[in-house]
Amino acid sequence: MSSEPLLPVYLVIGSDRPKVVRALRRLRDRFGDESAELLAADSTSGADAVAACNALGLFAGSGGGRLVVVDGVERWKKTDVDAVGDYVGNPVPGAVLALVAGEALKGDALAKAVEGAGRVLSYEAPKPRDLPGWVRAQVDGLGASIEADAARALVEIVGDDLVALTTEADKITTWARGRPIERSDVEALATPAREAAAWAMTDAWGMRDGETLFASAEAELERREPFAVAVRLAAHVTLVRGVKLLAAEGLPGREIAKRLKIHEFRVRKALGHAERYSQEELDAAVVRLAALDAALKGASRVSGDLELTRTLVDLVESGEAPARRTA
C-alpha cells in the first residue's frame, strides 16, 4: 500500500488491531496531517462520510489529496451502506475513503460495494495456539528476529492482548539493537499484563503527562489499595532521582545499572524521565511521597484515595517544588 497507486476506497476489517492500525498508518503516511480527517461511525452517517470526501476542494492538503477515515462502520445501517455504494461508483479524484470495522459486518453489502472500486483488507486476530508465530511475525516486521522459545515466553508473560504484545515486542526489539531476542531478554524486560496499568502510571509521571497520570492512577485504585499504588510510584521516583545523581557524576547507563543491580533498560527509561525534572523537583518529590506514606499509615484523617490524588497534583505541578498540603 505504501508505494502502489491509491484506490478511492478501502475497507479495513478485523480483530487484529495492531495490523489494522499499521494499515491505517501506511495510508496516513501518504497524506499530510492537514489532509486527513478521522471520524467515528456512531456520529457519522454514510452520507456524512461522502460529504467529507466531496469537500476535497476546500480541505485538500498541499499534495492535493484527502483521506477520510471512518472507524466503527460495523454500526452502520443499510442507508449508510447505500450512500457509500452510490459514492464509490463515481468517487472524487484524489479523495480516499477508509472504512474501519473492528467487528463482523452485518451482511456483505459494504464489502461488495468497496470491492467494486477499492480493496478490502482483512486482519483477523490469531488463535491462541498461533500467538507465538504472530509475535515472531511482528518482530520480523520490525527488522529483527526472536527465538521461538522467546516468542512463547512473551505470550506466557503478557497474555493474549495483541496491543500489549505489540508494545512489548517493540520495546524488547529496541533494547536488543539488532541481535536475536532470547528468552532471557523477554523474562527480564516484558511487563506482565496485570502490571501494565501500574507502569502506565509511572511512565505518565515521567513524561509529565498529568491527564494520563490521573487516568492510570484511577484505574490502579480500582484494583489496589492507595498504599500499594503509592509504594510503586515512590520506588520509581526514587530510582529516577538516584540515576540522575549518578549520571551527574559522569557514570554511563551501563555502569549505573551495575551499581544499582538493575537491568540497563530500566536505567535508560529512568534517565529519560530524569531529563524532564530538575534535581530540586526530584528532591521535593521524594519528600512529598514520604509525607504521603505517613498519611496513608495514619497521620491523616483524609481518605487514602484523596491523599494520593493530592500528591499527584503536587507532583505534576510545573516549575514549583511540590508542597505538602494539610488536611
Legacy VTK file of the C-alpha trace (Angstrom):
# vtk DataFile Version 3.0
C-alpha trace
ASCII
DATASET POLYDATA
POINTS 327 float
0.000 0.000 0.000
2.932 2.323 0.669
4.077 2.524 -2.975
1.192 1.306 -5.121
-1.350 3.767 -6.538
-4.041 4.718 -4.050
-7.566 3.443 -4.583
-10.631 5.607 -3.846
-11.944 3.379 -1.044
-10.660 0.787 1.420
-12.463 -1.391 3.933
-10.109 -2.363 6.761
-11.680 -5.074 8.858
-10.591 -7.486 11.569
-9.854 -8.058 15.237
-6.062 -7.836 14.850
-5.961 -4.220 15.995
-2.195 -3.686 15.649
-2.314 -4.703 11.986
-5.374 -2.532 11.404
-3.570 0.435 12.961
-0.480 -0.276 10.875
-2.527 -0.352 7.665
-4.134 2.977 8.541
-0.750 4.459 9.370
0.554 3.472 5.943
-2.412 5.247 4.407
-1.929 8.368 6.536
1.746 8.487 5.605
0.645 9.151 2.024
-1.111 12.343 3.141
-0.175 15.335 5.260
-1.797 15.766 8.666
-3.872 18.617 7.311
-5.257 16.292 4.615
-6.601 13.543 6.891
-9.925 13.555 8.722
-10.785 10.947 11.368
-14.472 10.266 12.025
-16.435 7.860 14.238
-19.273 5.877 12.695
-21.507 6.286 15.745
-21.708 10.014 14.989
-21.027 9.940 11.245
-23.504 8.594 8.706
-22.626 7.225 5.312
-23.853 10.475 3.789
-21.576 12.431 6.152
-18.584 10.354 5.056
-19.412 11.006 1.410
-19.759 14.731 2.114
-16.313 14.739 3.744
-14.832 13.224 0.591
-16.675 15.733 -1.571
-15.081 18.544 0.462
-11.746 17.818 -1.211
-11.708 21.163 -2.978
-11.973 23.053 0.313
-9.717 20.989 2.565
-7.200 19.229 0.338
-3.640 19.332 1.604
-0.599 20.615 -0.210
-0.384 17.351 -2.152
-3.901 17.815 -3.487
-5.365 14.689 -1.883
-7.600 13.976 1.070
-8.015 10.969 3.370
-11.262 10.371 5.252
-11.186 7.590 7.873
-14.420 6.363 9.455
-13.960 3.984 12.398
-16.623 1.547 13.607
-18.594 1.103 10.377
-19.979 -2.210 11.641
-22.560 0.038 13.346
-23.807 1.457 10.059
-27.295 0.763 8.748
-28.448 -0.003 5.213
-28.924 3.673 4.335
-25.308 4.374 5.280
-24.031 1.488 3.183
-26.187 2.599 0.258
-24.747 6.125 0.431
-21.212 4.770 0.220
-22.218 2.370 -2.544
-23.527 5.258 -4.626
-20.390 7.293 -3.964
-17.831 4.638 -4.971
-19.478 4.456 -8.380
-18.266 7.996 -9.019
-15.624 8.884 -6.394
-13.931 12.257 -6.113
-10.478 12.158 -7.762
-7.753 12.465 -5.141
-10.004 11.525 -2.215
-9.531 8.258 -0.330
-12.245 6.873 1.943
-11.018 4.342 4.535
-13.755 2.451 6.384
-12.696 0.574 9.512
-14.657 -2.260 11.138
-13.401 -3.820 14.350
-16.206 -6.382 14.441
-18.083 -8.501 11.918
-20.217 -6.588 9.435
-23.953 -7.084 9.121
-24.077 -8.737 5.736
-21.698 -8.374 2.805
-23.182 -5.329 1.065
-20.469 -2.912 2.230
-17.647 -5.283 1.321
-19.112 -5.831 -2.141
-19.512 -2.088 -2.676
-15.887 -1.482 -1.707
-14.530 -4.337 -3.820
-16.070 -2.755 -6.894
-13.850 0.314 -6.694
-11.265 -0.354 -4.000
-9.947 -3.072 -1.733
-10.969 -4.999 1.374
-8.109 -5.541 3.843
-8.860 -8.234 6.415
-6.751 -8.723 9.542
-8.153 -11.322 11.908
-6.565 -11.980 15.292
-4.669 -15.260 15.533
-5.929 -18.210 17.537
-4.261 -18.671 20.939
-2.059 -21.508 19.691
-0.792 -19.286 16.878
0.187 -16.311 19.058
3.922 -17.169 19.278
4.090 -17.246 15.478
2.236 -13.943 15.373
4.810 -12.447 17.758
7.658 -13.652 15.544
5.999 -12.032 12.535
5.679 -8.736 14.434
9.354 -8.793 15.351
10.316 -9.714 11.780
8.344 -6.692 10.619
10.494 -4.534 12.890
13.618 -5.783 11.129
14.698 -8.069 13.968
14.395 -11.720 14.974
13.182 -13.572 18.040
13.785 -17.172 19.014
10.742 -19.452 19.106
11.164 -20.060 22.836
11.373 -16.313 23.455
8.172 -15.708 21.473
6.379 -18.308 23.591
7.715 -16.669 26.742
6.367 -13.286 25.664
2.885 -14.746 25.219
3.136 -16.502 28.594
4.068 -13.267 30.366
1.961 -10.682 28.545
-1.094 -12.742 27.620
-3.252 -12.603 24.500
-3.778 -8.826 24.265
-2.407 -8.041 20.798
-1.831 -4.365 21.533
0.144 -5.214 24.679
2.122 -7.880 22.804
2.965 -5.377 20.081
4.100 -2.794 22.627
6.310 -5.286 24.440
7.743 -6.690 21.209
8.654 -3.190 20.069
10.243 -2.374 23.432
12.361 -5.524 23.532
13.356 -5.177 19.870
14.620 -1.668 20.578
16.606 -2.975 23.521
18.140 -5.872 21.539
19.656 -3.458 18.997
19.736 -5.926 16.114
20.744 -9.143 17.851
18.320 -12.104 18.052
15.961 -11.818 21.020
16.357 -14.643 23.532
14.078 -15.943 26.257
16.251 -14.293 28.917
15.627 -10.899 27.269
11.881 -11.433 27.408
11.931 -12.612 31.011
13.987 -9.580 32.042
12.059 -6.920 30.131
8.480 -7.990 29.402
5.767 -6.431 31.543
3.003 -8.809 32.685
-0.452 -7.725 31.568
-1.612 -7.328 35.157
1.133 -4.741 35.760
0.528 -2.676 32.625
-1.647 -0.072 34.364
0.931 0.423 37.087
3.716 1.035 34.591
1.431 3.363 32.663
1.155 5.476 35.802
4.904 5.777 36.386
5.543 6.418 32.695
2.939 9.199 32.700
4.621 10.829 35.697
7.976 10.543 33.949
6.576 12.221 30.833
4.876 14.958 32.911
1.592 13.862 31.363
-0.880 14.811 34.080
-4.002 13.681 32.235
-2.683 10.161 31.677
-1.241 10.062 35.193
-4.614 10.701 36.814
-6.427 8.298 34.473
-3.959 5.466 35.079
-3.935 6.108 38.831
-7.728 5.882 38.859
-7.527 2.550 37.039
-4.953 1.311 39.544
-7.114 2.316 42.507
-9.884 0.093 41.194
-7.596 -2.916 41.730
-5.203 -1.922 44.510
-5.152 -0.047 47.786
-3.744 3.522 47.726
-0.739 2.379 49.768
0.293 -0.193 47.128
-0.083 2.372 44.343
1.939 4.919 46.307
4.730 2.435 47.034
5.254 1.678 43.341
5.242 5.359 42.403
7.635 6.255 45.216
10.018 3.490 44.178
10.119 4.798 40.622
10.572 8.445 41.628
13.380 7.420 43.976
15.024 5.459 41.156
14.784 8.423 38.778
16.314 10.712 41.401
19.120 8.223 42.013
20.069 7.724 38.375
20.051 11.480 37.794
22.548 11.929 40.622
24.779 9.147 39.291
24.579 10.478 35.743
25.637 13.891 37.066
28.779 12.179 38.382
29.575 11.115 34.826
28.538 7.461 35.041
27.129 5.940 31.821
23.906 3.946 31.874
25.637 0.567 31.914
27.698 1.478 34.970
24.634 2.864 36.744
22.830 -0.427 36.097
25.716 -2.388 37.579
25.907 -0.176 40.649
22.148 -0.349 41.291
21.968 -4.035 40.281
19.050 -3.500 37.911
18.550 -4.058 34.187
20.056 -1.405 31.937
16.694 -0.929 30.213
15.205 0.347 33.477
18.109 2.741 33.857
17.642 4.103 30.349
13.931 4.641 30.957
14.657 6.344 34.295
17.245 8.603 32.662
14.672 9.608 30.068
12.288 10.596 32.844
15.050 12.365 34.760
15.642 14.695 31.823
12.168 16.170 32.367
12.714 17.050 36.034
15.263 19.215 37.792
17.198 17.784 40.722
15.325 20.149 43.044
11.969 18.885 41.778
13.004 15.271 42.292
14.289 16.003 45.800
10.988 17.667 46.674
9.005 14.834 45.080
10.725 12.269 47.297
9.881 14.380 50.358
6.279 14.710 49.206
5.947 10.965 48.699
7.391 10.340 52.157
4.652 12.594 53.542
2.092 10.581 51.572
3.470 7.384 53.078
2.998 8.800 56.575
-0.516 9.987 55.734
-1.535 6.570 54.433
-0.165 4.946 57.576
-2.445 7.005 59.797
-1.025 10.522 60.042
-4.006 11.949 58.162
-7.760 11.629 58.629
-8.323 12.168 54.900
-9.147 9.119 52.768
-6.252 7.348 51.103
-7.640 7.973 47.617
-7.812 11.716 48.250
-4.331 11.833 49.783
-2.930 10.071 46.722
-4.767 12.421 44.368
-3.449 15.468 46.224
0.064 14.109 45.924
-0.307 13.509 42.194
-1.462 17.101 41.745
1.653 18.292 43.561
3.965 16.037 41.572
2.842 17.283 38.180
2.865 20.981 39.057
5.346 22.503 36.638
8.025 24.875 37.821
7.162 24.606 41.510
8.528 22.331 44.182
5.796 20.027 45.449
4.479 21.299 48.758
2.777 19.340 51.492
-0.930 20.064 51.712
-2.609 19.989 55.070
-5.832 18.105 55.633
LINES 1 328
327 0 1 2 3 4 5 6 7 8 9 10 11 12 13 14 15 16 17 18 19 20 21 22 23 24 25 26 27 28 29 30 31 32 33 34 35 36 37 38 39 40 41 42 43 44 45 46 47 48 49 50 51 52 53 54 55 56 57 58 59 60 61 62 63 64 65 66 67 68 69 70 71 72 73 74 75 76 77 78 79 80 81 82 83 84 85 86 87 88 89 90 91 92 93 94 95 96 97 98 99 100 101 102 103 104 105 106 107 108 109 110 111 112 113 114 115 116 117 118 119 120 121 122 123 124 125 126 127 128 129 130 131 132 133 134 135 136 137 138 139 140 141 142 143 144 145 146 147 148 149 150 151 152 153 154 155 156 157 158 159 160 161 162 163 164 165 166 167 168 169 170 171 172 173 174 175 176 177 178 179 180 181 182 183 184 185 186 187 188 189 190 191 192 193 194 195 196 197 198 199 200 201 202 203 204 205 206 207 208 209 210 211 212 213 214 215 216 217 218 219 220 221 222 223 224 225 226 227 228 229 230 231 232 233 234 235 236 237 238 239 240 241 242 243 244 245 246 247 248 249 250 251 252 253 254 255 256 257 258 259 260 261 262 263 264 265 266 267 268 269 270 271 272 273 274 275 276 277 278 279 280 281 282 283 284 285 286 287 288 289 290 291 292 293 294 295 296 297 298 299 300 301 302 303 304 305 306 307 308 309 310 311 312 313 314 315 316 317 318 319 320 321 322 323 324 325 326
